[in-house]
Structure formats: C-alpha cells, structure tokens
Amino acid sequence: MLKARLGLMFLLEYVIWGTWYVTIGTWLSVSEHFNGRQIGLVSGSTAVGAIVAPLLVGLMADKLFATEKVLAVLHLMGGVLLFLAARQHTFPAVYTLMLLHCCCFMPTLALTNSLSFRHIRDPKAEFGAIRVMGTAGWIVIGLLIGKLRLEATSKPLMLGAAISIVMAVYCLTLPHTPPLEPEGKFSMGKLFPREAVGLLKERSMAVFAIASFLICIPLTFYYAFTNLYFNQAGVVNAAGKMTLGQGSELFCMLLIPVFFRRLGVKYMLAVGMFCWALRYLMFAYGNAGAGMWMFWIGIAIHGVCYDFFFVTGQIYIDRKAPPELRAAAQGLIAFITLGAGMLIGSWLVGAVVDRFTLQSAVGTQSYDWRSVWLVASGISLVVLVAFLLTFKERESDDVDTSQPVPLPDTVL
C-alpha cells in the first residue's frame, strides 16, 4: 500500500512537469510570437529553479517543517503561478511567473525522493519500481497532449496547474515525514561541504564536471525547441511521438551494466555525448516525409543520450566519492549541470535561434532549423573531442557492474 501511494506521488509529480515542459516553446512561438531568446529564457527557468532548489530544500530540512507539508505548500503555490502564467501574453509576465513556478516546483523533485527514502526499507531494491511511475506519468501526459493537439495552446499549463493543486491536497495524505533536525543551523557549507568541492581537485573528477557542464549547454536546444521544430516540420502528434524518448530511457537502463563491462566509464560517457551530436544531425537532415526515420532515430536515442552520460555519471560519482560525501557530491554536480549548465544553455540557444530566424510568415515565426541543429551538433562534438583528449580513466574509476543501477532523479 505504501509503495502504491508513493508511486502515485511520483506519477502526479512528473505529470505536472510533463504537461508544459515539452510544448511551452510551441505555444510561445506559434500563439504568442515570442522570439528565440525569450523562448530560451522561459524554458531555462527550470535551471534557475534547480539552482534555488538545494538552498530551499536544505533550509526546509533544518528544523522547520515536515516534508509532506512543504510539498503541499510548494505545489499549491506552483499551481496558482502556472495558472496565472497560462493567462499572460507578454514576455515579462510569462517569464516572471514561470520563473516563480519553477522555483516552487524544482525543489519538489528532491523532496519527493527524500520522502520516499525515509519510508522504504531498502531504497536500492525498492526505489526504482516506485520512481518508474514518474516516467510513466510523463509518457501518458505527453501522449494525451499530442492526441488532443494542445501543443500550440496554453491549455497544457492550465492542465498542469490543476494537477498541481490536486497534488498539493494529495501530499497532505502522505506519510508524516518530520524534519531531520541536524545539529547546528543551515548553511551553504552543509549543502556543498569543502571536502565535496575538494573532489574536483582530482583531474578525472574535474574533467568530468567540466564536460558535464559544457554538454548541458547544447542539451538545452533539445528541450526548448524540439517540439516547436517538429510541429513546424509537419510532424503529427509531435508531443506523443517525443515520449518514445522516455521509453528508451527505461530500456537503456538495462544496457548500462553490459556496456560498462565492454567500454568502461570513459567510453560510456563518450557514447552518451556522441549521441547528442548524432541526434542533432538527424534533426538537421530529417523531415516529416521520407526522412521521418531520422526523426525517429533522434527521438529513440534519447535513452542513450541521457542514461549513458548522466546516469553513468551518477554512478561514477557514487563510486569516486567517500560514503559520507556522496550525497553532497551528487548535489554539486546537479547544481553544475541542471543549474548552471542549462541556464547558460538557455541563453545561448535563444541567441542561436534568433540568429537563424527567417522572414516571418503570417502569424508564425520560421527559422533556418538545419543551421540551428548543426550548431548544437557542433558544440556537442567539440565537448566530446575535448573530453576524450583530457579524461584519463584509471582502474579505480571502474564501476562494479554487480551493483544495481539507479534510475535517474529527473526525467529529461
């Protein structure tokens, strides 16, 4: 019963995010006529939320409130903000409200994880089966929005707002999870201890951190503009088709132990980065007709793109960091990648898209998409080559493939 309740929590959690994250660029471009920089910044509001998240989560965990109550308040506020954002038509209003919404929502990703860990006996054995409900929720809502052809409207945000309020009520029914009450007051030093930051002094860890940061810059091209691109290219039910990427994540989880034995950490990470470059090439030269197979490949390799780099990286950090520093090290890398990396990426992608904006058609904005995707692919290839030349894998970096592979903390 407890697992079912936690599973429903994750399903609602990722349905909220999945309602708007994939399609918001299409709505802003087609219906509101925002330019590339504006769309990139709105999409990148999640990165600001990821930067704020550890600060808020750390504060909430320090002798303040029970986790389920914090979740309820954040989802209630987030739902109201998402509803208000859906009713706006100017960039300052939309961006401000979406930024505030993400500052409420992004901390809940970590809070739902921590609440689950507090109440299940064996997280390594049990968490995956619970967390997979989040991926299922993301897939289902994507299929629904695509089927109903809501991608160019603000209705996905309205739907997300309603589900967020439902989630707020549901959180109050979750198991009571009081604060841990650690010794002393909350401080930045507890979030990212000096010893965790000191791990970056080792060459392999420093190169990994820098590569993770840099690869997140071209990643933003995919999250901010793929749905808009597919719709302009004439792909039917683009949001639904894009859910194949989340399905491939689950399949690729099964491949990670096998490929670790064959490739090792360095080349697992390299394969993940190479697939980002490859998918952008598929997008650049594919089309909704005879070249649709290229689009399918670009979507289907999302599991390799994400799992082979980010999940492999999570496991790599888990093995490199001492037990007492693992959580802090994971938080630091998440801060560098999902926060700083994707924030800078949201600025860059907007500038690139605006650079390749074509003459506006009636009521729509069109772009030289091939050039946009080639820029993203080129950046990915540069990061890949630099990583291969500078990352030195040692025996101590090898991962024990007998250990269970964790599911990612976020669906991307």
C-alpha positions in Angstrom: 0.0 0.0 0.0 2.8 2.4 0.9 4.6 1.7 -2.4 1.4 2.4 -4.3 0.9 5.7 -2.5 4.5 6.8 -3.2 4.1 5.6 -6.8 1.1 7.8 -7.3 3.0 10.7 -5.8 5.7 10.3 -8.4 3.1 9.9 -11.2 1.5 13.2 -10.3 4.8 14.9 -9.8 6.0 14.2 -13.3 2.7 14.7 -15.0 2.8 18.3 -13.7 6.2 18.9 -15.3 5.4 16.9 -18.4 2.3 18.9 -19.2 4.2 22.1 -20.1 7.9 21.5 -20.4 7.9 19.8 -23.8 5.4 22.1 -25.5 5.8 25.5 -24.0 8.1 26.7 -26.7 5.5 25.8 -29.3 2.8 27.8 -27.5 5.1 30.8 -27.0 6.2 30.9 -30.7 3.0 30.0 -32.5 0.4 31.7 -30.3 2.3 34.4 -28.5 5.0 35.2 -31.2 7.9 35.3 -28.7 11.4 35.4 -30.2 14.1 32.8 -29.7 15.8 34.5 -26.7 12.5 34.8 -24.9 11.5 31.2 -25.5 15.0 30.0 -24.4 14.8 32.0 -21.2 11.3 30.8 -20.3 12.4 27.2 -21.0 15.6 27.8 -18.9 13.5 28.9 -15.9 13.8 25.3 -14.7 17.6 25.8 -14.5 17.1 28.7 -12.1 14.8 26.5 -10.1 17.5 23.9 -10.0 19.9 26.4 -8.6 17.4 27.6 -6.0 16.3 24.0 -5.1 19.2 22.9 -2.9 19.0 26.1 -0.9 15.3 25.8 -0.3 15.4 22.0 0.4 18.4 22.4 2.7 16.5 25.1 4.6 13.3 23.1 4.8 15.2 20.1 6.2 16.7 22.1 9.0 14.3 22.1 11.9 11.4 23.7 10.0 8.5 21.7 8.5 7.5 18.2 7.7 8.3 17.2 4.1 4.8 16.4 3.1 3.6 19.9 4.3 6.4 21.6 2.4 5.4 19.6 -0.7 1.8 20.6 -0.3 2.6 24.3 0.0 5.0 24.3 -2.9 2.6 22.5 -5.2 -0.3 24.8 -4.2 1.8 27.9 -4.9 3.2 26.3 -8.1 -0.3 25.5 -9.4 -1.5 29.1 -8.9 1.6 30.5 -10.6 1.3 28.1 -13.5 -2.4 29.1 -13.9 -1.5 32.8 -13.9 1.3 32.2 -16.4 -1.1 30.5 -18.9 -3.2 33.7 -19.0 -0.4 36.0 -19.8 0.6 37.3 -23.3 3.8 39.4 -22.7 7.3 38.1 -22.1 7.9 39.9 -18.7 4.7 38.5 -17.2 5.2 34.9 -18.6 8.8 34.7 -17.7 8.4 36.1 -14.1 5.5 33.7 -13.4 7.2 30.7 -14.9 10.4 31.5 -13.0 8.5 31.7 -9.7 6.7 28.4 -10.6 10.0 26.6 -11.3 11.4 27.9 -8.0 8.4 26.2 -6.3 8.4 23.1 -8.4 12.1 22.1 -8.8 12.7 21.6 -5.1 9.8 19.1 -5.0 11.9 16.7 -7.2 14.4 16.3 -4.4 11.7 16.3 -1.7 9.7 13.5 -3.2 12.9 11.5 -3.5 13.8 12.1 0.1 10.3 11.4 1.4 10.4 8.0 -0.3 13.9 7.2 1.0 12.7 7.9 4.6 9.8 5.4 4.4 11.1 2.4 2.4 13.3 -0.2 3.9 15.7 -0.9 1.0 16.0 2.1 -1.3 18.4 0.4 -3.7 16.0 -2.5 -4.2 12.6 -0.7 -3.9 13.0 2.8 -5.2 13.3 2.0 -8.9 10.0 0.3 -9.1 8.4 3.3 -7.3 10.2 6.0 -9.2 9.3 4.5 -12.6 5.8 5.7 -12.1 7.1 9.2 -12.7 8.4 8.2 -16.1 5.0 6.6 -16.8 3.2 9.8 -15.9 5.5 11.8 -18.2 4.7 9.5 -21.1 1.0 9.4 -20.6 0.6 13.1 -20.4 2.7 13.6 -23.5 0.6 11.2 -25.4 -2.6 12.9 -24.2 -1.5 16.4 -25.1 -0.3 15.3 -28.5 -3.5 13.4 -29.2 -5.7 16.4 -28.2 -3.5 18.7 -30.3 -2.9 21.2 -27.4 0.7 21.9 -28.1 0.3 25.4 -29.5 -2.1 26.5 -26.8 -1.8 27.5 -23.1 -4.1 24.6 -22.1 -1.2 22.3 -21.1 -0.2 24.9 -18.5 -3.8 25.0 -17.3 -3.9 21.3 -17.0 -0.6 21.3 -15.1 -1.9 23.9 -12.8 -5.0 21.8 -12.0 -2.9 18.7 -11.4 -0.5 20.7 -9.2 -3.4 21.7 -6.9 -4.6 18.1 -6.8 -1.0 17.1 -5.9 -1.0 19.7 -3.1 -4.0 18.0 -1.5 -2.6 14.5 -2.0 0.7 15.4 -0.4 -1.2 16.0 2.9 -2.2 12.3 2.9 1.4 11.1 2.5 3.2 9.5 5.5 4.3 12.1 8.1 8.0 13.0 7.5 9.3 15.3 10.2 12.5 17.4 9.7 15.7 15.5 10.4 16.9 18.2 12.8 20.6 18.1 12.1 23.0 19.8 14.6 23.6 23.4 14.1 21.9 25.9 11.7 21.5 25.6 8.0 24.5 26.9 5.9 25.9 26.7 2.4 28.7 24.7 3.9 26.3 21.9 4.6 25.0 21.8 1.1 28.4 21.7 -0.6 31.0 20.8 2.0 34.5 21.8 1.4 35.5 18.1 1.1 33.0 17.5 -1.7 34.2 20.5 -3.6 37.7 19.3 -3.0 36.9 16.2 -5.0 37.1 18.4 -8.1 40.9 18.9 -7.5 41.4 15.4 -8.9 41.9 15.6 -12.6 39.4 13.0 -13.7 36.7 14.4 -11.5 37.4 18.0 -12.7 37.3 16.9 -16.3 34.1 15.1 -15.8 32.5 18.1 -14.0 33.6 20.5 -16.8 32.4 18.1 -19.5 29.1 17.7 -17.7 28.7 21.4 -17.5 29.6 22.0 -21.2 27.4 19.2 -22.6 24.4 20.7 -20.8 24.7 23.8 -23.0 23.7 22.1 -26.3 21.2 19.9 -24.4 19.0 22.9 -24.0 18.5 23.1 -27.7 16.5 19.8 -27.5 14.4 20.7 -24.5 13.5 24.2 -25.6 12.8 23.8 -29.3 12.3 20.2 -30.5 8.6 20.3 -30.1 8.3 23.6 -32.0 10.6 22.3 -34.7 8.6 19.0 -35.2 5.3 21.0 -35.4 6.7 23.4 -38.0 8.2 20.4 -39.9 4.7 18.9 -40.1 5.1 16.0 -37.6 1.6 14.9 -36.5 1.2 14.4 -32.7 4.8 15.6 -32.0 4.4 15.6 -28.2 3.2 12.0 -28.3 6.0 10.8 -30.6 8.6 12.5 -28.3 7.5 10.3 -25.4 9.4 7.5 -27.1 12.5 9.2 -25.7 11.3 8.5 -22.1 10.5 4.9 -23.0 14.0 4.4 -24.4 15.4 5.7 -21.0 14.0 2.7 -19.3 15.2 0.3 -21.9 18.8 1.7 -21.8 18.9 1.2 -18.1 19.1 -2.5 -18.8 22.1 -1.9 -21.2 24.3 0.0 -18.8 25.8 -2.9 -16.9 26.5 -4.7 -20.2 28.2 -1.8 -21.8 30.2 -1.0 -18.6 31.9 -4.3 -18.9 32.8 -3.6 -22.6 33.5 0.1 -22.6 34.4 1.3 -19.1 33.5 4.7 -17.7 35.3 6.9 -20.2 33.7 5.5 -23.3 30.3 5.1 -21.8 30.3 8.8 -21.1 31.7 9.4 -24.6 29.0 7.4 -26.3 26.4 9.5 -24.4 27.9 12.7 -25.7 28.3 11.4 -29.2 24.6 10.5 -29.4 23.7 14.1 -28.6 25.7 15.2 -31.6 24.2 12.4 -33.7 20.6 13.2 -32.7 21.0 16.9 -33.8 22.4 15.7 -37.1 19.3 13.5 -37.5 17.1 16.6 -36.8 19.1 18.7 -39.2 18.6 16.4 -42.2 15.4 14.7 -41.4 11.8 15.6 -42.4 8.2 14.6 -41.7 8.0 12.7 -45.0 10.6 10.3 -46.4 13.1 11.5 -43.8 10.9 10.7 -40.8 13.1 7.8 -39.9 15.8 10.3 -39.0 13.4 12.0 -36.6 12.6 8.6 -35.1 16.3 7.8 -34.5 16.8 11.3 -33.0 14.0 10.6 -30.5 14.8 7.0 -29.8 18.4 7.6 -28.8 17.3 9.8 -26.0 17.8 6.9 -23.6 21.5 6.6 -24.7 22.0 10.4 -24.6 20.7 10.7 -21.1 21.4 7.3 -19.4 24.9 6.7 -20.9 26.1 10.1 -19.8 24.1 11.3 -16.8 23.2 8.0 -15.1 26.7 6.7 -15.8 28.0 9.9 -14.3 25.8 9.5 -11.2 27.3 6.0 -10.7 30.8 7.3 -11.3 30.4 9.9 -8.7 28.9 7.4 -6.3 32.0 5.2 -6.6 34.6 8.0 -6.5 33.2 9.9 -3.5 33.6 8.7 0.1 30.3 7.4 1.5 29.8 10.5 3.7 30.3 12.8 0.7 28.2 11.0 -1.9 25.0 13.0 -1.5 26.9 16.3 -1.4 28.9 15.4 -4.5 25.7 14.4 -6.4 24.1 17.6 -5.4 27.1 19.6 -6.5 27.2 18.0 -10.0 23.4 18.5 -10.3 23.9 22.2 -9.4 26.7 22.5 -12.1 24.7 20.7 -14.8 21.0 21.1 -14.4 21.5 24.5 -12.9 24.4 26.5 -14.3 24.9 24.5 -17.5 21.3 24.5 -18.6 20.9 28.2 -17.6 23.8 29.3 -19.8 22.4 26.9 -22.5 19.0 28.7 -22.3 20.7 32.0 -23.1 22.8 30.6 -25.9 20.0 28.6 -27.6 17.9 31.7 -27.8 20.6 33.7 -29.4 21.3 31.0 -31.9 17.6 30.6 -32.9 17.3 34.4 -33.3 20.4 34.4 -35.4 18.7 32.0 -37.8 15.2 33.5 -37.8 13.8 33.8 -41.3 11.3 36.2 -42.7 8.1 35.9 -40.5 5.1 34.3 -42.2 1.6 35.4 -41.3 1.0 34.8 -37.7 4.1 32.5 -37.3 7.8 32.7 -36.9 10.0 30.4 -39.0 13.7 29.5 -38.6 16.6 28.0 -40.5 16.3 24.9 -38.4 19.1 23.0 -40.2 21.6 25.6 -39.1 20.3 25.6 -35.5 20.7 21.9 -35.2 24.1 21.9 -36.8 25.3 24.5 -34.3 24.0 22.2 -31.5 25.7 19.2 -33.0 29.0 21.0 -33.5 29.1 22.1 -29.8 28.4 18.6 -28.7 31.2 17.2 -30.9 33.7 19.8 -29.6 32.9 18.8 -26.0 33.2 15.2 -26.9 36.6 15.6 -28.5 37.9 17.7 -25.6 36.6 15.1 -23.1 38.3 12.2 -25.0 41.6 14.0 -25.1 41.6 15.1 -21.4 39.8 12.4 -19.4 42.1 9.7 -18.1 40.4 6.6 -16.9 42.1 4.6 -14.1 41.3 1.2 -12.7 39.9 2.9 -9.6 37.3 4.6 -11.8 35.8 1.3 -12.9 32.2 0.7 -11.8 31.2 -2.5 -10.1 28.6 -3.8 -12.5 27.2 -6.2 -10.0 25.6 -3.3 -8.1 22.0 -2.2 -9.1 21.8 0.7 -11.5 19.7 3.6 -10.1 17.0 5.3 -12.1 17.7 9.0 -12.8 16.3 11.5 -10.4 14.7 13.5 -13.2 13.1 12.7 -16.4 14.7 14.7 -19.2 
